[in-house]
Amino acid sequence: MTKLGDRVRELRTKAGMSLRELARAVACVPSSIGRVELGATETASEDLLVRMARALGSDADELLQLAGKVPSDVLAIVLENRALWPLLRARDSNFECPVCGESVTLGELCLYDNVAMCGLCSSQQAKVFGLQTREETIA
């Protein structure tokens, strides 16, 4: 079995559902669920995994990650924002903010107008254009 298969079986069992009941809930044949549970992740489409997660009260992103799949909405964001590519390739590195030159980690970067910059600079840029920053919205 795979991590995905183990997780699906765990969630299904926890939900008190048989394989056939889950198949009925997600509108597929029971063998599709069985294949996923036995490790055939290549046969599981994004749509099937999302439907399974909903039926099991689970996180679809978790199942997609375990299947080695990138959600289509995330893929679209990555494809539309080429500025993200070098950041994703070097996820464990520090980056220099192109605005202030400060060294920041990936987790501290913000994307503002398709430019990756530190949070302070992105907040300042937002203020220049009269936009509320996240901190101001929360307060």
Backbone hydrogen bonds in HBPLUS format (Angstrom, degrees):
<---DONOR---> <-ACCEPTOR-->    atom                        ^
c    i                          cat <-CA-CA->   ^        H-A-AA   ^      H-
h    n   atom  resd res      DA  || num        DHA   H-A  angle D-A-AA Bond
n    s   type  num  typ     dist DA aas  dist angle  dist       angle   num
A0006-ASP N   A0002-THR O   2.78 MM   4  5.96 164.5  1.81 153.6 158.0     1
A0007-ARG N   A0003-LYS O   2.90 MM   4  6.02 158.5  1.95 145.3 151.4     2
A0008-VAL N   A0004-LEU O   2.85 MM   4  6.09 165.3  1.88 160.2 163.8     3
A0009-ARG N   A0005-GLY O   3.00 MM   4  6.13 166.9  2.02 148.7 152.7     4
A0010-GLU N   A0006-ASP O   2.87 MM   4  6.04 156.4  1.92 145.8 153.2     5
A0011-LEU N   A0007-ARG O   2.85 MM   4  6.08 165.1  1.88 153.7 157.0     6
A0012-ARG N   A0008-VAL O   2.83 MM   4  5.98 161.5  1.86 152.4 158.1     7
A0013-THR N   A0009-ARG O   2.88 MM   4  5.97 164.0  1.91 150.4 154.8     8
A0014-LYS N   A0010-GLU O   2.90 MM   4  6.02 160.5  1.94 147.2 153.4     9
A0015-ALA N   A0011-LEU O   2.91 MM   4  6.08 144.3  2.04 141.6 151.1    10
A0017-MET N   A0012-ARG O   3.00 MM   5  5.40 168.2  2.02 160.6 157.1    11
A0016-GLY N   A0013-THR O   2.93 MM   3  4.99 151.1  2.02 101.2 110.5    12
A0022-LEU N   A0018-SER O   3.01 MM   4  6.30 161.8  2.05 153.5 157.6    13
A0023-ALA N   A0019-LEU O   2.96 MM   4  6.18 159.6  2.00 147.6 153.9    14
A0024-ARG N   A0020-ARG O   2.89 MM   4  6.11 156.4  1.94 147.1 153.2    15
A0025-ALA N   A0021-GLU O   2.92 MM   4  6.15 154.6  1.99 145.1 152.3    16
A0026-VAL N   A0022-LEU O   3.00 MM   4  6.26 139.2  2.17 148.3 158.5    17
A0028-CYS N   A0023-ALA O   2.98 MM   5  5.11 165.2  2.00 141.8 146.1    18
A0027-ALA N   A0024-ARG O   3.31 MM   3  5.03 161.2  2.35  97.7 103.1    19
A0032-SER N   A0029-VAL O   2.98 MM   3  5.64 146.6  2.10 118.7 127.3    20
A0034-GLY N   A0030-PRO O   2.95 MM   4  6.24 165.2  1.97 155.0 159.8    21
A0035-ARG N   A0031-SER O   2.85 MM   4  5.97 154.1  1.91 142.8 148.7    22
A0036-VAL N   A0032-SER O   3.20 MM   4  6.43 157.3  2.26 141.0 146.5    23
A0037-GLU N   A0033-ILE O   2.94 MM   4  6.24 165.4  1.96 157.0 160.9    24
A0038-LEU N   A0034-GLY O   2.93 MM   4  6.13 135.9  2.13 141.5 153.7    25
A0040-ALA N   A0035-ARG O   2.85 MM   5  5.24 162.1  1.88 152.5 146.9    26
A0039-GLY N   A0036-VAL O   3.04 MM   3  5.20 157.3  2.09 104.9 112.1    27
A0041-THR N   A0039-GLY O   2.91 MM   2  5.52 134.1  2.12 104.0  90.9    28
A0043-THR N   A0040-ALA O   3.25 MM   3  5.91 155.7  2.31 114.1 120.3    29
A0044-ALA N   A0041-THR O   3.07 MM   3  5.28 153.3  2.15 106.2 114.5    30
A0049-LEU N   A0045-SER O   3.04 MM   4  6.31 166.6  2.06 154.1 157.4    31
A0050-VAL N   A0046-GLU O   2.91 MM   4  6.13 156.9  1.97 154.8 161.3    32
A0051-ARG N   A0047-ASP O   2.97 MM   4  6.18 162.2  2.00 149.7 154.7    33
A0052-MET N   A0048-LEU O   2.86 MM   4  6.08 155.3  1.92 150.3 157.6    34
A0053-ALA N   A0049-LEU O   2.94 MM   4  6.11 160.5  1.98 145.3 150.4    35
A0054-ARG N   A0050-VAL O   3.02 MM   4  6.28 162.3  2.05 151.0 155.2    36
A0055-ALA N   A0051-ARG O   2.98 MM   4  6.17 164.9  2.00 148.5 152.8    37
A0056-LEU N   A0052-MET O   2.92 MM   4  6.07 142.0  2.06 147.0 157.5    38
A0057-GLY N   A0053-ALA O   2.90 MM   4  5.89 104.6  2.49 137.9 155.2    39
A0058-SER N   A0053-ALA O   2.75 MM   5  4.68 172.6  1.76 146.2 146.0    40
A0057-GLY N   A0054-ARG O   3.13 MM   3  5.05 159.0  2.17 101.2 107.7    41
A0062-GLU N   A0059-ASP O   3.16 MM   3  5.42 127.3  2.45 101.2 113.8    42
A0063-LEU N   A0059-ASP O   3.41 MM   4  6.88 159.5  2.46 150.6 154.4    43
A0064-LEU N   A0060-ALA O   2.92 MM   4  6.17 163.0  1.95 157.0 162.3    44
A0065-GLN N   A0061-ASP O   2.90 MM   4  6.00 159.7  1.94 145.7 151.2    45
A0066-LEU N   A0062-GLU O   2.96 MM   4  6.21 163.1  1.99 151.7 156.2    46
A0067-ALA N   A0063-LEU O   2.99 MM   4  6.18 136.3  2.18 139.8 151.6    47
A0067-ALA N   A0064-LEU O   3.13 MM   3  5.03 126.8  2.43  91.7 105.9    48
A0069-LYS N   A0064-LEU O   2.86 MM   5  5.10 169.8  1.87 154.0 151.0    49
A0068-GLY N   A0065-GLN O   2.90 MM   3  4.98 154.3  1.97 104.0 112.4    50
A0074-VAL N   A0071-PRO O   3.03 MM   3  5.34 120.7  2.40 105.3 119.8    51
A0075-LEU N   A0071-PRO O   2.93 MM   4  6.22 163.4  1.96 159.0 164.5    52
A0076-ALA N   A0072-SER O   2.98 MM   4  6.11 153.8  2.05 142.5 148.9    53
A0077-ILE N   A0073-ASP O   3.21 MM   4  6.45 152.2  2.29 138.4 144.9    54
A0078-VAL N   A0074-VAL O   2.99 MM   4  6.30 163.1  2.02 155.9 160.1    55
A0079-LEU N   A0075-LEU O   2.89 MM   4  6.09 161.1  1.92 152.3 157.6    56
A0080-GLU N   A0076-ALA O   2.96 MM   4  6.08 145.4  2.08 143.2 152.1    57
A0081-ASN N   A0077-ILE O   3.06 MM   4  6.13 131.6  2.30 143.2 155.0    58
A0084-LEU N   A0081-ASN O   2.94 MM   3  5.81 165.6  1.96 126.5 130.8    59
A0085-TRP N   A0082-ARG O   3.08 MM   3  5.46 146.6  2.19 110.4 119.0    60
A0087-LEU N   A0084-LEU O   3.02 MM   3  5.21 117.3  2.43 103.3 119.5    61
A0088-LEU N   A0084-LEU O   2.93 MM   4  6.17 154.5  1.99 160.0 168.2    62
A0089-ARG N   A0085-TRP O   3.03 MM   4  6.26 152.3  2.11 152.8 160.5    63
A0090-ALA N   A0086-PRO O   3.19 MM   4  6.28 144.8  2.32 139.8 147.4    64
A0093-SER N   A0090-ALA O   3.03 MM   3  5.51 168.0  2.04 126.5 127.6    65
A0095-PHE N   A0104-VAL O   2.64 MM   9  5.26 166.1  1.66 160.0 164.2    66
A0104-VAL N   A0095-PHE O   2.73 MM   9  5.26 161.8  1.77 154.7 160.7    67
A0097-CYS N   A0102-GLU O   2.84 MM   5  5.32 165.7  1.86 150.3 154.1    68
A0101-GLY N   A0097-CYS O   2.79 MM   4  4.71 139.8  1.95 131.7 142.0    69
A0108-GLU N   A0105-THR O   2.99 MM   3  5.31 146.8  2.10 107.6 117.6    70
A0109-LEU N   A0106-LEU O   3.15 MM   3  5.33 159.7  2.20 107.4 113.7    71
A0110-CYS N   A0117-MET O   2.66 MM   7  5.40 162.5  1.69 164.1 170.1    72
A0117-MET N   A0110-CYS O   2.80 MM   7  5.40 161.8  1.83 158.6 164.6    73
A0112-TYR N   A0115-VAL O   2.88 MM   3  5.26 172.7  1.89 146.4 144.7    74
A0115-VAL N   A0112-TYR O   2.96 MM   3  5.26 146.4  2.07 109.2 119.3    75
A0122-SER N   A0118-CYS O   2.99 MM   4  6.28 159.9  2.04 155.5 162.0    76
A0123-SER N   A0119-GLY O   2.95 MM   4  6.10 151.9  2.03 145.2 152.6    77
A0124-GLN N   A0120-LEU O   2.97 MM   4  6.26 155.5  2.03 147.8 154.7    78
A0125-GLN N   A0121-CYS O   2.84 MM   4  6.07 155.6  1.90 149.0 155.7    79
A0126-ALA N   A0122-SER O   2.96 MM   4  6.13 154.2  2.03 142.5 149.3    80
A0127-LYS N   A0123-SER O   3.01 MM   4  6.28 151.7  2.09 144.6 152.0    81
A0128-VAL N   A0124-GLN O   3.05 MM   4  6.33 147.1  2.16 144.6 153.2    82
A0129-PHE N   A0125-GLN O   3.32 MM   4  6.68 144.8  2.45 142.6 150.5    83
A0129-PHE N   A0126-ALA O   3.14 MM   3  5.30 125.9  2.44  97.2 110.3    84
A0131-LEU N   A0126-ALA O   2.79 MM   5  4.93 164.4  1.81 148.7 143.7    85
A0130-GLY N   A0127-LYS O   3.04 MM   3  4.77 161.7  2.08  99.6 104.8    86
A0137-THR N   A0133-THR O   3.00 MM   4  6.27 149.1  2.10 149.0 158.3    87
A0138-ILE N   A0134-ARG O   2.96 MM   4  6.22 153.8  2.03 152.1 158.6    88
A0139-ALA N   A0135-GLU O   3.04 MM   4  6.18 156.3  2.10 145.3 151.6    89
